[in-house]
Structure formats: structure tokens, C-alpha cells
Amino acid sequence: PVTTVVQNYNPRRTSVVLGEDEKVLYGKGFILDTLCGKTYALSPRSFYQVNPVQTAVLYGLAVDAAHLTGKEVVLDAYCGIGTIGLTASDKARLVVGVEVNRDAVRDAIGNAKHNGVKNARFFAADATAWIREAADAGQKADVVFMDPPREGSTPAFIESVARMAPKRIVYVSCNPSTAARDAAWLEEHGYHAEKVQPVDLFPRTRHCEVVSCYTKTM
């Protein structure tokens, strides 16, 4: 059944789909979904995967690839509403999520709260700028999850992550071509691809998601 209807108004003639103005026409203005044992509130301008069955497979593979023991500091970059980081939170000491979309960060903070997750922190910031500042300050991470948009990551992001010296980097990608480009950058900074696993979230299309795991080699 339909639980909420929100009208979004975008007068700008750009490639950006959603505008800043919203009006709740019916319901609470957000939806709830359960994924990997946790419940997520999703507001209209927050990103969420469209195939819930395969999303559980995708995030399960990502968390498994991290080989978490409960002692790790985990960075969840491009974290959206916190789905990957909160899925990993049961197996990590601390999760730090970074996302430029303030609506999504607001959802992530709320999602941590109503799932009883107390070892997760979320920041609204551009991932590259935040990571660069963290690396400049000497901060470290044991595992980095990164789930960038279709255009992939940036050289500055990957250079800064390398300075944080995680033992593992788990890269979730919706665009294998930019993931391959970023893989070359990761190799240049001392990380070797240990495993690459495609996941079909879009049946009967040429698109797929890819989970890649990189380990530190130098």
C-alpha cells in the first residue's frame, strides 16, 4: 500500500532531478524499509537502492569482504542514509560515515538512533574534502567502505585514504568502468585487488553493481 506521497518542485533546467521545495501530500513524508536486520527511514531526496533483495546480497558481500573482528575503526564514505556503515556496525568498534547530502545524513543519524546503534557517527560533508582534512590531521582507519556515485571517486580522495592507511578498502560501485579507473589509482597507492564480485541489481539490463576488495601491499 502507498504510505506517503511527497510533491517535489524543481524549476531548474539542469540534470539534477529533485529540487529544494517539497510538500507532503499524504502520510508522514518518509518511508520505512528493513534491510540486513535493521530498519531505515528514507526521506524523498535520500538515495536508496531499488532492488531490496539484491541490495541485501550486495551489502552482505561488502561487509563480509571487510573481515571485521569487532576491533576496527570503519570509515563509510559516500554513506547515504548509513546503510553499509550501520550494517557493519555490529562487527566494528566505531563507524564514521561521510555524505554530502544533508537530508541523507539526517536520515542516517536517525537510523542509527532508532536501531539502537551507539558506535556510529555521521558527518555532512564532501567526501573528498572531509577525507583530506582527516588525513592531514593524522587520523587512521582500519577499513574503508566507499560507495561513490556513477562518476566514481577522485584522485584526491584515494590519495587521502591511502594516507589513512586502512588494511582493507571495500569499494561498492554502480559503474564498473569508473570502478576500473579507480582500481588503477588504488594500485598506484599500494592497494591490490583481492576480489571483484558483480551483483545483478538490474535484471535484463546491461547494468550491475560491483563489490571490490583491496588489501594494503606496501
FENFENNOR-V531348 format. One record per residue. RES is the residue in one small letter. PSI is psi in degrees with one decimal (* if undefined). Layout:
res=RES psi=PSI
res=RES psi=PSI
This chain:
res=p psi=153.8
res=v psi=125.6
res=t psi=-23.2
res=t psi=150.4
res=v psi=126.2
res=v psi=129.8
res=q psi=127.4
res=n psi=134.3
res=y psi=123.1
res=n psi=99.6
res=p psi=-6.7
res=r psi=140.2
res=r psi=72.8
res=t psi=-179.5
res=s psi=-7.3
res=v psi=124.9
res=v psi=-46.8
res=l psi=141.6
res=g psi=-172.8
res=e psi=-18.6
res=d psi=128.2
res=e psi=151.2
res=k psi=123.9
res=v psi=117.2
res=l psi=-26.9
res=y psi=139.6
res=g psi=-159.0
res=k psi=-9.4
res=g psi=4.5
res=f psi=163.9
res=i psi=160.5
res=l psi=140.9
res=d psi=151.2
res=t psi=128.7
res=l psi=125.2
res=c psi=39.8
res=g psi=2.2
res=k psi=153.9
res=t psi=134.9
res=y psi=133.3
res=a psi=134.2
res=l psi=115.0
res=s psi=162.9
res=p psi=-33.5
res=r psi=11.4
res=s psi=148.1
res=f psi=141.8
res=y psi=144.5
res=q psi=148.0
res=v psi=-12.2
res=n psi=93.1
res=p psi=-34.1
res=v psi=-49.1
res=q psi=-24.1
res=t psi=-40.0
res=a psi=-39.1
res=v psi=-46.7
res=l psi=-51.6
res=y psi=-31.3
res=g psi=-43.2
res=l psi=-40.6
res=a psi=-46.8
res=v psi=-39.9
res=d psi=-39.0
res=a psi=-22.3
res=a psi=-18.3
res=h psi=50.2
res=l psi=145.2
res=t psi=-5.6
res=g psi=-5.0
res=k psi=-5.3
res=e psi=147.1
res=v psi=121.6
res=v psi=132.0
res=l psi=127.2
res=d psi=97.8
res=a psi=144.8
res=y psi=50.3
res=c psi=-13.4
res=g psi=-132.5
res=i psi=12.4
res=g psi=12.4
res=t psi=-48.4
res=i psi=-47.0
res=g psi=-41.9
res=l psi=-32.2
res=t psi=-36.5
res=a psi=-13.7
res=s psi=-29.8
res=d psi=-20.7
res=k psi=11.0
res=a psi=159.9
res=r psi=-42.6
res=l psi=137.2
res=v psi=129.8
res=v psi=120.7
res=g psi=142.9
res=v psi=131.4
res=e psi=136.1
res=v psi=-24.9
res=n psi=109.5
res=r psi=-33.1
res=d psi=-42.6
res=a psi=-40.7
res=v psi=-40.3
res=r psi=-42.1
res=d psi=-42.4
res=a psi=-43.2
res=i psi=-44.3
res=g psi=-38.3
res=n psi=-39.7
res=a psi=-42.5
res=k psi=-51.0
res=h psi=-6.9
res=n psi=2.7
res=g psi=24.8
res=v psi=117.5
res=k psi=-2.9
res=n psi=29.0
res=a psi=138.1
res=r psi=141.5
res=f psi=140.8
res=f psi=136.7
res=a psi=105.0
res=a psi=157.5
res=d psi=129.2
res=a psi=-45.0
res=t psi=-46.1
res=a psi=-42.5
res=w psi=-45.5
res=i psi=-40.5
res=r psi=-45.4
res=e psi=-40.0
res=a psi=-43.1
res=a psi=-40.5
res=d psi=-33.1
res=a psi=-0.2
res=g psi=15.0
res=q psi=148.5
res=k psi=159.2
res=a psi=145.3
res=d psi=-37.5
res=v psi=137.8
res=v psi=122.8
res=f psi=136.0
res=m psi=130.3
res=d psi=71.1
res=p psi=168.8
res=p psi=-177.3
res=r psi=-30.0
res=e psi=-2.3
res=g psi=-164.8
res=s psi=-161.6
res=t psi=154.3
res=p psi=-37.7
res=a psi=-37.9
res=f psi=-49.8
res=i psi=-38.4
res=e psi=-41.1
res=s psi=-39.9
res=v psi=-42.4
res=a psi=-35.8
res=r psi=-24.3
res=m psi=-11.7
res=a psi=48.1
res=p psi=149.6
res=k psi=-31.6
res=r psi=143.9
res=i psi=125.1
res=v psi=117.5
res=y psi=116.8
res=v psi=123.9
res=s psi=141.5
res=c psi=6.6
res=n psi=95.2
res=p psi=-28.8
res=s psi=-43.7
res=t psi=-29.0
res=a psi=-38.4
res=a psi=-41.3
res=r psi=-45.4
res=d psi=-30.1
res=a psi=-38.7
res=a psi=-39.9
res=w psi=-40.8
res=l psi=-40.1
res=e psi=-40.2
res=e psi=-24.6
res=h psi=20.3
res=g psi=23.5
res=y psi=134.5
res=h psi=134.9
res=a psi=117.8
res=e psi=-35.2
res=k psi=142.3
res=v psi=124.2
res=q psi=112.4
res=p psi=149.5
res=v psi=125.5
res=d psi=97.5
res=l psi=-10.7
res=f psi=74.2
res=p psi=144.4
res=r psi=25.0
res=t psi=171.3
res=r psi=-2.1
res=h psi=148.1
res=c psi=163.4
res=e psi=156.8
res=v psi=132.5
res=v psi=122.4
res=s psi=139.4
res=c psi=129.9
res=y psi=137.2
res=t psi=150.6
res=k psi=131.1
res=t psi=-15.1
res=m psi=*
